[in-house]
Amino acid sequence: MLTADELRQLQKIDPVGTDPDTLVDICSVKINTALPKEERIDDFIRQIKNPYLFKCGDLVIQSVFPDTDVTLNDRLKQYLKNV
């Protein structure tokens, strides 16, 4: 498991200066749903190497997470109410 400081360092990596060939393709990540939640998270991070910067096919993906208590489910519910 990465430390909080290591995760902060990964978050700071600039996607523009990163060689896409060094990134893990998220399509290659396999999630073992039989594992408990915490172990699934650890296994995902072990496989993806950087949860903030990876690729999907030829696309480089940078994940950004706001500092909030609002969950993805909350945002989706809010979105669907407004559609």
N, C-alpha and C positions, 0 to 999 in steps of 0.2 A: 504494500500500500504506500502511495506517495504521501509525503507530509504536506501540510498546508503551505509551507514555504515553497516546496517543489512545484505544487500546483500553481501558485502565483507566478513562478518563473515561466512555466509552460504557457500560461495565459498571456504573457507579455511578448511572445514570439511573433514577429511580424510576418504575415503570410506572403507579402510581396517579395521579401528577400529569401524565401524558403524554396528549395528545390522540391517540386512535387514528387519526384521519385524517392524522396526520403520519408514521405508520409505514408501512413497505413491507410489502405482503402477500407472504408467501413463495411463494404460488401463482403470482405473476407472475415469479419468478426462474427464469431458464433457464440450465441448466448445459451448457456446451459440453464434452462428454466427450472431444473430440479434443485438447483442450489438455492439456499436462503438469500434474501435480498442483498445483504451486505457482501456476501461472497460473489454474487452476480456482478455487483458494482466493482469490486476488486478485480474480478476476472476481465470485465470489460476494459477497465483502465490498463490492465496488464497487456491486453491485446492491442488496443488502439494507441497506446503509448502517450498520446496527448489528446485528451478529450476536448480541447479547445481548437485544435488544428489537425485536420485529417483530410482525406479526399474521398470522393464518391465517383468512381470512374475517372474521368479526366478533370473533374471539377475539384478545386481546393475549397474546403469548407472551414470557415472560422466560426466557432460557437461563442456567443456572448450571452452571459446570464446576468440580468439585473440583480442588484442587492435588494431583494424584496421577499416578503412572506407569501406573496400571491403565487399559486401553483399554476402549472400548465393547464390543468383541468379547469381552474377558475377562469383563466383567460379564454379557453375554448367555449365555456358556457356563456361568458360575456359576449364573445364574438357571435355565437349562434343566436343569441337573443336579439342581436342587432341586425341580423341578415334578413 
